[in-house]
Amino acid sequence: MEIMWIFLILAIVCALFSDKIDAAFKADQKLKRIILIFSGGILLVCMIAVIARNLN
């Protein structure tokens, strides 16, 4: 259970700092979109896992 929360926190932090990461790599907003999509996917998977675990 703890590993899921670590991934969730990392996804949120990456999403919050996606502008700065994109600027550091000078990727013209392409990397920012990829980071946000990846973070959203991780967030969705973690929420599904939490809901599935609470149903059992």
N, CA, C and O atoms as CSV, one atom per row, in Angstrom:
chain,resi,resn,atom,element,x,y,z
A,1,MET,N,N,0.821,-1.194,0.000
A,1,MET,CA,C,0.000,0.000,0.000
A,1,MET,C,C,0.867,1.261,0.000
A,1,MET,O,O,0.518,2.253,-0.639
A,2,GLU,N,N,1.995,1.225,0.713
A,2,GLU,CA,C,2.830,2.418,0.830
A,2,GLU,C,C,3.448,2.808,-0.502
A,2,GLU,O,O,3.616,3.995,-0.783
A,3,ILE,N,N,3.790,1.818,-1.330
A,3,ILE,CA,C,4.424,2.111,-2.613
A,3,ILE,C,C,3.468,2.891,-3.516
A,3,ILE,O,O,3.904,3.729,-4.305
A,4,MET,N,N,2.177,2.618,-3.402
A,4,MET,CA,C,1.197,3.332,-4.209
A,4,MET,C,C,1.187,4.816,-3.864
A,4,MET,O,O,1.089,5.661,-4.754
A,5,TRP,N,N,1.287,5.132,-2.591
A,5,TRP,CA,C,1.270,6.531,-2.177
A,5,TRP,C,C,2.529,7.258,-2.626
A,5,TRP,O,O,2.483,8.451,-2.925
A,6,ILE,N,N,3.646,6.554,-2.676
A,6,ILE,CA,C,4.885,7.174,-3.162
A,6,ILE,C,C,4.733,7.547,-4.631
A,6,ILE,O,O,5.109,8.649,-5.030
A,7,PHE,N,N,4.181,6.633,-5.447
A,7,PHE,CA,C,3.954,6.940,-6.860
A,7,PHE,C,C,2.970,8.085,-7.029
A,7,PHE,O,O,3.139,8.931,-7.907
A,8,LEU,N,N,1.951,8.114,-6.194
A,8,LEU,CA,C,0.950,9.167,-6.266
A,8,LEU,C,C,1.571,10.526,-5.957
A,8,LEU,O,O,1.314,11.500,-6.664
A,9,ILE,N,N,2.374,10.595,-4.921
A,9,ILE,CA,C,3.028,11.852,-4.550
A,9,ILE,C,C,4.019,12.288,-5.628
A,9,ILE,O,O,4.091,13.471,-5.959
A,10,LEU,N,N,4.784,11.342,-6.177
A,10,LEU,CA,C,5.719,11.669,-7.253
A,10,LEU,C,C,4.998,12.187,-8.494
A,10,LEU,O,O,5.480,13.113,-9.146
A,11,ALA,N,N,3.859,11.606,-8.822
A,11,ALA,CA,C,3.085,12.063,-9.978
A,11,ALA,C,C,2.581,13.485,-9.773
A,11,ALA,O,O,2.612,14.294,-10.701
A,12,ILE,N,N,2.122,13.795,-8.575
A,12,ILE,CA,C,1.634,15.143,-8.281
A,12,ILE,C,C,2.769,16.152,-8.330
A,12,ILE,O,O,2.606,17.243,-8.877
A,13,VAL,N,N,3.914,15.802,-7.766
A,13,VAL,CA,C,5.070,16.716,-7.781
A,13,VAL,C,C,5.544,16.961,-9.213
A,13,VAL,O,O,5.850,18.095,-9.582
A,14,CYS,N,N,5.605,15.907,-10.012
A,14,CYS,CA,C,6.012,16.072,-11.418
A,14,CYS,C,C,5.027,16.962,-12.166
A,14,CYS,O,O,5.437,17.804,-12.966
A,15,ALA,N,N,3.739,16.785,-11.916
A,15,ALA,CA,C,2.740,17.616,-12.583
A,15,ALA,C,C,2.869,19.078,-12.151
A,15,ALA,O,O,2.724,19.983,-12.972
A,16,LEU,N,N,3.138,19.308,-10.876
A,16,LEU,CA,C,3.275,20.681,-10.392
A,16,LEU,C,C,4.483,21.393,-10.981
A,16,LEU,O,O,4.435,22.595,-11.242
A,17,PHE,N,N,5.564,20.654,-11.191
A,17,PHE,CA,C,6.790,21.261,-11.691
A,17,PHE,C,C,7.034,20.979,-13.173
A,17,PHE,O,O,8.161,21.106,-13.650
A,18,SER,N,N,5.989,20.599,-13.899
A,18,SER,CA,C,6.164,20.265,-15.313
A,18,SER,C,C,6.631,21.465,-16.139
A,18,SER,O,O,7.371,21.293,-17.107
A,19,ASP,N,N,6.209,22.680,-15.769
A,19,ASP,CA,C,6.678,23.876,-16.487
A,19,ASP,C,C,8.186,24.050,-16.345
A,19,ASP,O,O,8.891,24.309,-17.320
A,20,LYS,N,N,8.660,23.905,-15.121
A,20,LYS,CA,C,10.094,24.088,-14.876
A,20,LYS,C,C,10.920,22.975,-15.522
A,20,LYS,O,O,12.013,23.225,-16.030
A,21,ILE,N,N,10.402,21.760,-15.502
A,21,ILE,CA,C,11.112,20.646,-16.144
A,21,ILE,C,C,11.180,20.878,-17.646
A,21,ILE,O,O,12.222,20.669,-18.266
A,22,ASP,N,N,10.065,21.311,-18.230
A,22,ASP,CA,C,10.023,21.578,-19.665
A,22,ASP,C,C,10.979,22.715,-20.034
A,22,ASP,O,O,11.658,22.651,-21.059
A,23,ALA,N,N,11.027,23.740,-19.208
A,23,ALA,CA,C,11.936,24.862,-19.478
A,23,ALA,C,C,13.395,24.438,-19.353
A,23,ALA,O,O,14.241,24.915,-20.108
A,24,ALA,N,N,13.696,23.557,-18.418
A,24,ALA,CA,C,15.080,23.107,-18.231
A,24,ALA,C,C,15.577,22.319,-19.440
A,24,ALA,O,O,16.753,22.400,-19.795
A,25,PHE,N,N,14.682,21.557,-20.073
A,25,PHE,CA,C,15.076,20.767,-21.229
A,25,PHE,C,C,14.805,21.484,-22.556
A,25,PHE,O,O,15.123,20.962,-23.624
A,26,LYS,N,N,14.217,22.682,-22.480
A,26,LYS,CA,C,13.896,23.493,-23.670
A,26,LYS,C,C,13.143,22.665,-24.708
A,26,LYS,O,O,13.558,22.571,-25.864
A,27,ALA,N,N,12.031,22.068,-24.280
A,27,ALA,CA,C,11.287,21.147,-25.137
A,27,ALA,C,C,10.052,21.785,-25.780
A,27,ALA,O,O,9.266,21.074,-26.407
A,28,ASP,N,N,9.859,23.070,-25.648
A,28,ASP,CA,C,8.744,23.790,-26.277
A,28,ASP,C,C,7.379,23.191,-25.945
A,28,ASP,O,O,6.583,22.938,-26.849
A,29,GLN,N,N,7.104,22.969,-24.699
A,29,GLN,CA,C,5.825,22.477,-24.172
A,29,GLN,C,C,5.514,21.021,-24.536
A,29,GLN,O,O,4.478,20.506,-24.117
A,30,LYS,N,N,6.365,20.351,-25.290
A,30,LYS,CA,C,6.114,18.948,-25.636
A,30,LYS,C,C,6.318,18.045,-24.432
A,30,LYS,O,O,5.510,17.154,-24.170
A,31,LEU,N,N,7.388,18.277,-23.707
A,31,LEU,CA,C,7.676,17.467,-22.522
A,31,LEU,C,C,6.642,17.712,-21.432
A,31,LEU,O,O,6.277,16.793,-20.698
A,32,LYS,N,N,6.171,18.955,-21.326
A,32,LYS,CA,C,5.158,19.281,-20.319
A,32,LYS,C,C,3.898,18.456,-20.553
A,32,LYS,O,O,3.326,17.920,-19.604
A,33,ARG,N,N,3.458,18.347,-21.811
A,33,ARG,CA,C,2.269,17.555,-22.125
A,33,ARG,C,C,2.483,16.083,-21.782
A,33,ARG,O,O,1.589,15.435,-21.238
A,34,ILE,N,N,3.640,15.565,-22.093
A,34,ILE,CA,C,3.935,14.161,-21.797
A,34,ILE,C,C,3.930,13.925,-20.285
A,34,ILE,O,O,3.373,12.935,-19.812
A,35,ILE,N,N,4.546,14.828,-19.534
A,35,ILE,CA,C,4.581,14.690,-18.071
A,35,ILE,C,C,3.175,14.753,-17.498
A,35,ILE,O,O,2.835,13.963,-16.617
A,36,LEU,N,N,2.348,15.682,-17.983
A,36,LEU,CA,C,0.985,15.803,-17.462
A,36,LEU,C,C,0.136,14.579,-17.802
A,36,LEU,O,O,-0.657,14.131,-16.974
A,37,ILE,N,N,0.291,14.038,-18.998
A,37,ILE,CA,C,-0.461,12.837,-19.367
A,37,ILE,C,C,-0.011,11.649,-18.528
A,37,ILE,O,O,-0.841,10.881,-18.041
A,38,PHE,N,N,1.293,11.495,-18.356
A,38,PHE,CA,C,1.828,10.406,-17.545
A,38,PHE,C,C,1.370,10.536,-16.086
A,38,PHE,O,O,0.978,9.546,-15.467
A,39,SER,N,N,1.421,11.753,-15.541
A,39,SER,CA,C,0.992,11.976,-14.158
A,39,SER,C,C,-0.502,11.699,-13.997
A,39,SER,O,O,-0.929,11.121,-12.998
A,40,GLY,N,N,-1.282,12.111,-14.976
A,40,GLY,CA,C,-2.719,11.836,-14.930
A,40,GLY,C,C,-3.014,10.348,-14.974
A,40,GLY,O,O,-3.918,9.870,-14.288
A,41,GLY,N,N,-2.256,9.616,-15.779
A,41,GLY,CA,C,-2.425,8.166,-15.851
A,41,GLY,C,C,-2.095,7.487,-14.537
A,41,GLY,O,O,-2.808,6.588,-14.093
A,42,ILE,N,N,-1.007,7.924,-13.919
A,42,ILE,CA,C,-0.629,7.349,-12.621
A,42,ILE,C,C,-1.683,7.678,-11.571
A,42,ILE,O,O,-2.035,6.830,-10.751
A,43,LEU,N,N,-2.181,8.900,-11.597
A,43,LEU,CA,C,-3.223,9.306,-10.657
A,43,LEU,C,C,-4.469,8.445,-10.845
A,43,LEU,O,O,-5.072,8.007,-9.865
A,44,LEU,N,N,-4.857,8.201,-12.086
A,44,LEU,CA,C,-6.034,7.385,-12.369
A,44,LEU,C,C,-5.842,5.944,-11.892
A,44,LEU,O,O,-6.738,5.370,-11.273
A,45,VAL,N,N,-4.687,5.365,-12.176
A,45,VAL,CA,C,-4.411,3.991,-11.757
A,45,VAL,C,C,-4.402,3.875,-10.230
A,45,VAL,O,O,-4.936,2.913,-9.678
A,46,CYS,N,N,-3.802,4.842,-9.554
A,46,CYS,CA,C,-3.767,4.809,-8.080
A,46,CYS,C,C,-5.162,4.950,-7.488
A,46,CYS,O,O,-5.484,4.279,-6.507
A,47,MET,N,N,-5.991,5.806,-8.063
A,47,MET,CA,C,-7.353,5.971,-7.544
A,47,MET,C,C,-8.176,4.702,-7.765
A,47,MET,O,O,-8.968,4.318,-6.904
A,48,ILE,N,N,-7.993,4.057,-8.904
A,48,ILE,CA,C,-8.687,2.785,-9.156
A,48,ILE,C,C,-8.227,1.731,-8.146
A,48,ILE,O,O,-9.037,0.945,-7.654
A,49,ALA,N,N,-6.932,1.714,-7.839
A,49,ALA,CA,C,-6.416,0.752,-6.858
A,49,ALA,C,C,-6.988,1.014,-5.469
A,49,ALA,O,O,-7.316,0.074,-4.745
A,50,VAL,N,N,-7.109,2.271,-5.097
A,50,VAL,CA,C,-7.675,2.606,-3.781
A,50,VAL,C,C,-9.144,2.178,-3.727
A,50,VAL,O,O,-9.585,1.594,-2.737
A,51,ILE,N,N,-9.886,2.463,-4.771
A,51,ILE,CA,C,-11.303,2.086,-4.790
A,51,ILE,C,C,-11.465,0.566,-4.769
A,51,ILE,O,O,-12.312,0.040,-4.047
A,52,ALA,N,N,-10.663,-0.132,-5.551
A,52,ALA,CA,C,-10.732,-1.591,-5.593
A,52,ALA,C,C,-10.365,-2.205,-4.242
A,52,ALA,O,O,-10.972,-3.184,-3.809
A,53,ARG,N,N,-9.384,-1.628,-3.595
A,53,ARG,CA,C,-8.977,-2.167,-2.298
A,53,ARG,C,C,-10.051,-1.929,-1.238
A,53,ARG,O,O,-10.254,-2.767,-0.359
A,54,ASN,N,N,-10.738,-0.788,-1.318
A,54,ASN,CA,C,-11.780,-0.490,-0.328
A,54,ASN,C,C,-13.044,-1.295,-0.556
A,54,ASN,O,O,-13.834,-1.459,0.373
A,55,LEU,N,N,-13.262,-1.801,-1.753
A,55,LEU,CA,C,-14.438,-2.616,-2.017
A,55,LEU,C,C,-14.305,-4.014,-1.427
A,55,LEU,O,O,-15.310,-4.663,-1.136
A,56,ASN,N,N,-13.078,-4.480,-1.250
A,56,ASN,CA,C,-12.877,-5.851,-0.715
A,56,ASN,C,C,-12.909,-5.872,0.756
A,56,ASN,O,O,-12.759,-6.934,1.361
